[in-house]
Amino acid sequence: MGYLDNSIVTVDAILTKKGRELLARGDGSFKITQFALADDEIDYTLYNPLHPSGSALYGEAIENMPLLEAFPDETQIMKYKLVTLPRGTSKLPILDLGFSAITLKQGASVAITPQTLNFQGATSTFEASGYTATIADVRVLNTFSGVGINTEEAEQLNSTTTLGTNVSKNVIGTTINLTSTTINTLFGSRTRLQTTLTVIGRDSGARLTIPVTITKTN
Amino acid sequence: MSFKRFDPQDVVISAESISTPVWSGNITTLDTFVTSSTQIGGPSGEYYFNVYQSDPTGSSARVQFSVTYGNKDGGGSLVYNPIVPGKSPSSTIYGQYRSLVLGDEDTDFSFGNIPSDHFYAISIDRARYKEKLLPGTLDLVIKYQDDSLNIYVPGDGANKNFAELRLIDNSQVASTVTFTDAGREYELISGSLGSVYTGKNSNGYSANNGSYGKLYPDIGVILLNASALEAEASDGGVVLPVKKDAGVLHSDGITTNLQLGYDLFAKGQSFRVQSEETVSSNFVFVRARNNEFNYSSNPSLITGSGELRHNVMINSPQSYVTSVGLYNDNNDLLAIAKLSRPLLKDFTKESLIRVKLDY
């Protein structure tokens, strides 16, 4: 990894692990249809509304920062997406999953029903388009599915299988169901497997990541 | 909403032609030519010499090209079997290139319409020339040196013990392109980049033996017309004493035709040519309108309850773009582009970012 040359504005595009997997499949799933923008690496506490030189330089400390090159791990990048909200918004949507961390024994299940706070004038609401949940390492789960959203896109995504390698998987739903793996060989000499679950509100763009731990039972 | 769909005109596939020097390390002119005694002493040494840009035992040494000699009648090589005359590594090489280029076992090579029974073939390593050689960039100096030579050079005032030639391909002056079984074919002529030497022939050929060889850019091969190289310096040759009868060694008991061929480059010390490669790229145009992407889910932008950290941002929100994610319909992140510095976005700005994705 290295710093990018910031003397000129350039873009450095690479395929992610997931992108390479889908490209290798050759089934048409590698088709770029939409984009998102993110501000990973930005620390807004550096934004200084008290700057003695005025508003033009409030973001001085941010605008000149060097940026790191892109990571190929799709779960470690695009963490903080930019969102489109009405001007004048004072409180931004945040997610409440009901869990700050998930720990499951082998073969155990859990259902997560996310809620969005501070969205569309409501203190707490369920987003109409549901939530996208991403498990960083799909191998640790026996089943990973979303229910409650019946669009063609959601149904197709929820029925997608991966190649059984260490890649992420996305599902869509208002409730996300997880069942941990029963396969002992994944553990090796370890007693626990760890990964992360990231949930994103499909309407609000709010995002939350929590750790997931699977404990070996036999 | 944090995702925005592309319009059909936002995703463009483009093919660009990239040309670079052929040699390792992007050296413009190869001036050091080294062989490997291990390769020469092995079975393949009867057929060709591999040429490196540095000591082949070094970690950075790479094969740049191989030089080989082809003779229709098997001359200059030891026959495979004494009771089967004319079948030797040199006849095998001749047949190999005849099959590759002419595609007809009954046709012989001719250079500038003058037949020749033998040639030197330079096969450039595939990793060097990538997709094809770029016609018009070849500039090769070959030199034969022998103390017994006594060549009069007009205007130079002294006789010399060497003869040299500077060769280019005729792609810049030829009015038509010839196509063979090996793709495009150009003649090698005397001259330097941009100009043809017409001292021996108006088209840059030798006086009596046709062109100096052929360039096949699509297979990375150069043939040198050995008949033209054998000719006297006054006829445009370098007096190369190629052995055409049976047997490997010349009368000095040391030299071989392959060694002679290698020496042409080693003493000439100048071999320049470029590769050409077509790179297909996806260009994706990311357009963010003035009222889009002005807020962020970045936790440092808000307090624990979700309120904006800075009150000035309530009516004048600002965000900083550092990353562009490209997704499919399933919201799978397929590719990621990073900006080299944060790009300010607010309600008074629109952004257009061009993302290039090579395969």
Contacts between the chains, C-beta under 8 A, distances in Angstrom:
chain1	res1	chain2	res2	distance
A	4	B	338	6.4
A	4	B	340	4.3
A	4	B	341	8.0
A	5	B	340	5.9
A	6	B	340	4.7
A	6	B	341	4.2
A	7	B	340	7.9
A	8	B	340	6.7
A	9	B	339	6.3
A	9	B	340	5.8
A	9	B	341	6.4
A	9	B	343	7.2
A	10	B	339	7.5
A	10	B	340	4.9
A	11	B	324	6.8
A	11	B	337	4.2
A	11	B	338	6.9
A	11	B	339	6.1
A	11	B	340	7.8
A	11	B	353	6.3
A	11	B	354	7.1
A	11	B	355	5.1
A	11	B	356	6.9
A	12	B	337	6.3
A	12	B	338	5.2
A	12	B	340	7.7
A	13	B	324	7.9
A	13	B	326	7.7
A	13	B	335	5.5
A	13	B	336	6.9
A	13	B	337	4.0
A	13	B	355	5.0
A	13	B	356	6.0
A	13	B	357	4.6
A	13	B	358	8.0
A	14	B	335	6.5
A	14	B	336	6.2
A	14	B	337	7.9
A	15	B	334	6.7
A	15	B	335	5.2
A	15	B	357	7.6
A	16	B	333	5.3
A	16	B	334	6.3
A	16	B	335	6.3
A	16	B	336	5.9
A	18	B	332	5.2
A	18	B	333	6.1
A	18	B	334	6.7
A	19	B	332	7.6
A	19	B	333	7.2
A	19	B	334	3.8
A	19	B	335	5.3
A	22	B	328	7.2
A	22	B	332	6.5
A	22	B	334	6.5
A	23	B	334	7.9
A	29	B	328	6.2
A	29	B	330	7.2
A	29	B	332	7.5
A	30	B	328	6.9
A	30	B	334	6.1
A	31	B	328	5.4
A	31	B	329	7.3
A	32	B	6	7.0
A	32	B	11	6.1
A	32	B	282	7.3
A	32	B	284	6.3
A	32	B	326	4.7
A	32	B	327	7.1
A	32	B	328	6.6
A	32	B	334	5.9
A	32	B	335	7.1
A	33	B	5	6.2
A	33	B	6	6.2
A	33	B	327	7.0
A	33	B	328	5.8
A	33	B	329	5.3
A	34	B	3	4.9
A	34	B	4	6.2
A	34	B	5	4.7
A	34	B	6	6.3
A	34	B	326	8.0
A	34	B	327	4.9
A	34	B	328	7.7
A	34	B	329	7.5
A	34	B	331	8.0
A	35	B	3	7.2
A	35	B	4	6.0
A	35	B	6	6.6
A	35	B	284	7.4
A	35	B	286	5.3
A	35	B	324	6.1
A	35	B	325	6.3
A	35	B	326	5.6
A	35	B	327	6.5
A	36	B	2	5.1
A	36	B	3	5.1
A	36	B	4	7.3
A	36	B	324	7.8
A	36	B	325	4.8
A	36	B	327	6.6
A	37	B	286	7.5
A	37	B	288	6.4
A	37	B	293	5.0
A	37	B	321	4.9
A	37	B	323	7.1
A	37	B	324	6.0
A	37	B	325	7.6
A	37	B	345	7.7
A	38	B	321	7.5
A	38	B	322	6.6
A	38	B	323	4.3
A	38	B	324	7.9
A	38	B	325	6.4
A	39	B	296	5.1
A	39	B	298	5.3
A	39	B	319	5.8
A	39	B	320	5.0
A	39	B	321	6.4
A	39	B	322	5.4
A	39	B	323	7.5
A	39	B	342	7.4
A	40	B	322	5.6
A	40	B	323	5.4
A	41	B	322	5.4
A	42	B	296	7.7
A	42	B	298	6.0
A	42	B	300	7.2
A	42	B	320	4.9
A	42	B	322	6.2
A	42	B	342	6.3
A	43	B	300	5.0
A	44	B	296	7.7
A	44	B	298	6.2
A	44	B	300	4.3
A	44	B	301	4.4
A	44	B	309	6.0
A	44	B	310	7.3
A	45	B	300	5.5
A	45	B	309	7.0
A	47	B	309	7.9
A	47	B	310	5.9
A	47	B	313	8.0
A	47	B	318	7.5
A	49	B	310	5.3
A	49	B	311	7.6
A	49	B	312	4.7
A	55	B	312	7.6
A	58	B	312	7.3
A	58	B	318	7.8
A	59	B	318	6.5
A	59	B	320	7.1
A	59	B	344	6.4
A	62	B	320	5.6
A	62	B	342	5.7
A	63	B	320	7.3
A	63	B	341	7.1
A	63	B	342	5.7
A	63	B	344	6.4
A	64	B	341	7.1
A	65	B	341	7.2
A	65	B	342	6.4
A	66	B	341	7.3
A	67	B	322	5.5
A	67	B	338	5.9
A	67	B	339	6.5
A	67	B	340	6.4
A	67	B	341	6.3
A	67	B	342	7.0
A	68	B	338	7.3
A	69	B	338	6.2
A	70	B	323	7.3
A	70	B	336	4.5
A	70	B	337	6.8
A	70	B	338	4.5
A	71	B	336	7.5
A	72	B	336	7.8
A	74	B	332	7.5
A	74	B	333	4.0
A	74	B	336	7.5
A	77	B	323	6.3
A	77	B	325	7.4
A	77	B	333	7.4
A	77	B	336	5.4
A	78	B	323	5.8
A	78	B	325	4.2
A	78	B	333	5.9
A	78	B	336	6.7
A	80	B	296	5.8
A	80	B	297	5.1
A	80	B	298	3.9
A	80	B	299	7.4
A	81	B	2	3.9
A	81	B	296	7.4
A	81	B	297	5.5
A	81	B	325	7.9
A	82	B	2	6.7
A	82	B	293	3.9
A	82	B	294	7.4
A	82	B	295	6.8
A	82	B	296	5.2
A	82	B	297	7.8
A	82	B	319	5.1
A	82	B	321	6.7
A	82	B	345	7.0
A	83	B	1	6.7
A	83	B	2	4.8
A	83	B	293	7.1
A	83	B	295	5.0
A	83	B	296	6.8
A	83	B	297	6.1
A	84	B	1	5.3
A	84	B	2	7.6
A	84	B	291	7.0
A	84	B	292	4.6
A	84	B	293	6.0
A	84	B	294	7.2
A	84	B	295	7.4
A	85	B	294	7.4
A	85	B	295	4.7
A	87	B	291	7.5
A	87	B	294	7.7
A	87	B	315	6.8
A	87	B	317	7.2
A	87	B	347	6.0
A	88	B	314	6.4
A	88	B	315	6.0
A	89	B	295	6.4
A	89	B	308	7.9
A	89	B	314	7.3
A	89	B	317	7.4
A	90	B	307	6.3
A	90	B	308	5.8
A	90	B	314	4.7
A	91	B	302	7.8
A	91	B	305	7.3
A	91	B	306	4.6
A	91	B	307	5.1
A	91	B	308	7.3
A	92	B	295	6.1
A	92	B	296	7.9
A	92	B	297	7.1
A	92	B	301	7.0
A	92	B	302	5.1
A	92	B	306	5.2
A	92	B	307	7.9
A	92	B	308	6.8
A	93	B	297	7.8
A	93	B	306	7.0
A	94	B	302	7.3
A	94	B	306	4.6
A	117	B	306	6.1
A	118	B	305	8.0
A	118	B	306	4.4
A	132	B	331	5.3
A	153	B	329	5.9
A	153	B	330	7.0
A	156	B	330	6.9
A	157	B	330	4.6
A	157	B	331	7.5
A	160	B	330	6.8
A	170	B	330	6.1
A	170	B	331	5.5
A	170	B	332	6.1
A	172	B	331	7.8
A	200	B	2	7.4
A	203	B	1	6.5
A	205	B	1	6.4
A	205	B	2	3.3
A	205	B	297	5.5
A	206	B	297	5.6
A	207	B	297	4.9
